[in-house]
Amino acid sequence: MGGRSRFHLFSNFLTLTALATTSVFGASKVDEVLAEDNAGKQGVVAGPVLNDLAFLRKISVDLIGRIPSDKEINRYLKWPLAERRERIVDELMKNGRFADRWTAFYADMLRIRTGATSGGALLAYVHKAVDEDKPFDELARELISANGRANSTPTVGFILNDNVDPMALTAATAQVFLGVRMQCAQCHDHPFDDWEQRQFYEMASFFGKTRRVESRLSRAVYTTETDENRVLWPPEREKPPSRDPIDAKFPFLLEKFAKKPEHVSRLEAKRAKQRKDAAIPGEVASLESLLDGTVATVAVASRKSGPAGFDPDAELKRQNAGLDIKGDLYKASEMRAELAKLVTHPRNRYFAQNFVNRLWAELMGRGIYEPIDDFSKYQDISHPKTLDFLRKEFVAVGYDLREMVRLVVHSNAYARGRLDSSLSDKIRLDSELAFVAGASRRMIGEALFDSMIIAGHLDKHKWPEGANIKTVKRRERVYLDENGEEKIAEVSPTDSPAGNPVMAAMAAPRGGYDLEKSIALDFESLLARNDVKAELESMRLQSERDLEAMRMAQMAKTPTRRGKYKYVYMEDKVDDNPLYSSSYLMASPAPADHFLRIFGQPGRDRLGDFRDFSASMRQALMMLNGKLTHEASRVGPFEPIHKLLTSKDQDNVAAVKLAYLETFTREPTKEEVEEGLALLTESKSPLDGMADLRWIMLNSHEFKFLP
């Protein structure tokens, strides 16, 4: 197809707008409080309500991390109109991919790196927690207080991620779980907030006795407790004559109520019912007694005031049970357990509002306050009533991720699309900030990757065996004897690329053309390493003599050959029959030049490392020339569209319509059908024309951005 025709059609895709219909959910409580917050705002325009197919596409990407397949679309359209949306939400919540997609959300928040110590096991554990509906407060307590051996205790990966550094863990705990940036207070009193350096040190003292230990023999990594607290006051940089362990104190003021609020009563009732249903013996302790049972202090004398809704009077601040933690009196696990209770307590509004603001930003395109991990009383809260409602509801539903996702996606605010370009930039931006119109939101890298797989039928082989035989070159190091003769070691059939699928994948072309492949993780296997039998086996210590004997034996098997060498290129035949696994199952973060990183996946090696949604030339080049785009565009014999284009009952119109349904989740317009047919007839063959059409569609903004 000519470049001019291709880009003429391509340009048409950049101006498409979604059709509108009426919502089936009706005004929810979320919509009511949003309306209260928006009262009096001028110059905002409500966006169009998404039609059923646009809603299906958006909800599928948000809940299971990819666009719907043609089969899923057809099934959805067969459902009664009045129940489609609620029914699809219920089904997607139960879909196995829900845990995959939302594990990525947690991994970003918790900065999980599978390459870090216990990172893979932690990712697998979080995936299992999402799949099994573990309440977030329970998961957070485990992560903050865990102690044990890497991999066998997956939750210890959180503190190992910061190398068990008390200062780094204090900053991470505040920012990740409470949405507060305290790290400036590590070196000095915070210049833009009320946090003081002493408060930072007092919170760091909770982590002061935890140590990272690595066995010299087994190389096993674990955390343990000591009697010595590493957190000393005053700071060393002040060069004081002496430094002493500082008392552990929690600097975040907890809410006070004259009467127990409804959301706390609902939480207690839910937890009581869960214990009863699970036949857990014993009485259910009230949440107030839970707080009173902690020996940690909940107040700090130096704090002058608190954010709105908290006790502003320093004289009323108290210490629970009249006890004070001294750095040398309690074991580290006990201290962190106390910290975990305070961080996740329902009277700590920071914990709940941090989570719901992150969740809101994930589903709506922006947070109620930004940045999403920088809350303070000086922060601009665009919708304070909405934030307060959401955080109380999160507590009331038992810190349940699925329930909060359901609450947001059932709102009319979520079901609205973007405003078109006929309105001014200011009106569109103000409307998006008011959440009355959909924000321009590109899919996250994983969703884009998996959506291309679905659109291009790459989740299974679409070519017969032997249809894609390619010749690939590999570089081999060969030995030259004294006569200059080449001596290449014999290679067994299973060691050659042709006989070994793993080696074949390694031999396949890489470089800029194929930066999408990766190895999928097996979450079950990662967690299976926690079996007692496997743990006992792995903990067998070997003497230094045994280790040295193994090392010498290995060296004897692979002797180093002295002499001259040269490199030669050898050719292998491989069957490059593309098959892609879900990007959500890949080790993460991906390598720096991988598709996912190019499309914004964060490195997770520092706090505040968010996803980058800005466009770049590398993204354009990867979409235009990458192997994933190329393979998704090609029409394989096992695809339904192939039969429409090649059978004696050839139906090009049906093929164009199917391409639009599979790629854009909608029917094409009359003009688009005509342009598609022209493309099929002008190309060498209908299959080539369809490949061009799908390539154009995959490269359009409509494909990459949510409705």
Number of C-alpha atoms within 10 A of each C-alpha: 15 10 7 9 12 16 12 11 18 19 13 11 18 14 12 12 15 18 13 15 11 13 18 17 15 11 13 15 16 21 20 13 19 21 18 13 16 17 9 8 11 10 10 19 18 18 22 21 23 24 19 22 22 22 22 25 20 26 25 21 22 24 25 21 29 27 30 26 19 19 9 12 18 12 9 20 13 9 13 10 11 11 12 16 23 14 14 18 19 11 10 16 19 15 14 11 18 20 24 22 23 22 24 24 15 15 20 22 20 22 27 27 24 21 12 17 21 27 25 23 29 29 30 21 22 25 24 18 17 22 19 10 15 16 16 19 22 15 17 22 21 18 22 25 23 21 25 18 22 22 25 22 19 28 28 27 32 28 27 22 20 17 16 21 18 24 20 18 23 23 21 25 26 22 23 24 22 23 24 20 22 23 21 17 20 21 14 14 17 17 10 9 16 20 22 20 19 22 24 27 27 24 26 27 30 34 31 31 24 26 21 17 14 14 10 10 12 14 11 15 18 22 22 16 19 15 14 16 25 20 25 19 17 18 17 11 7 8 9 10 7 9 13 13 19 24 23 25 25 24 20 23 23 22 13 12 11 5 6 10 10 12 19 21 15 16 22 20 17 15 18 17 13 12 15 14 9 9 9 11 8 8 9 14 11 16 16 13 9 12 19 13 13 19 18 27 23 19 19 19 12 13 18 11 14 17 14 10 12 17 17 15 11 15 9 10 17 13 18 16 13 9 11 14 17 14 26 16 11 18 20 27 22 14 24 26 20 22 27 22 22 24 26 23 21 27 21 19 22 23 24 28 24 23 24 27 24 22 20 21 17 16 19 23 16 20 22 23 21 16 16 23 24 18 23 19 12 10 12 12 16 17 20 16 15 22 24 16 17 24 23 22 23 24 25 21 21 24 26 18 20 18 15 20 19 15 17 22 23 23 20 22 23 25 28 24 28 23 25 15 10 7 10 10 12 11 15 25 18 17 23 24 20 22 28 27 27 28 24 15 17 20 21 23 23 24 24 24 25 22 26 23 24 22 26 29 25 23 16 15 16 19 18 11 11 11 12 14 13 16 15 16 15 14 11 11 14 16 18 16 13 9 6 10 10 16 12 11 9 7 8 8 10 11 14 15 21 17 14 14 15 12 14 20 16 12 21 19 16 13 7 15 14 16 19 19 18 18 10 15 18 14 18 13 11 19 20 15 17 18 11 11 9 12 15 10 10 13 11 10 15 11 11 11 9 11 14 12 12 12 11 11 11 11 11 10 8 8 8 8 8 9 9 12 15 10 10 12 10 11 13 16 17 21 17 17 18 17 15 19 17 20 27 22 21 17 19 28 22 22 14 12 14 18 27 23 20 23 25 19 24 22 19 19 14 11 17 19 14 18 16 14 15 9 12 10 9 14 17 13 12 22 18 16 15 18 19 24 21 18 20 21 24 20 23 21 15 14 15 15 21 17 16 19 22 15 9 8 9 14 14 20 16 14 23 25 18 20 24 23 20 22 22 23 23 20 16 17 11 9 9 17 19 13 17 25 19 13 24 24 15 13 16 11 14 22 19 19 22 27 22 22 25 26 23 20 22 26 18 20 16 18 23 21 14 22 27
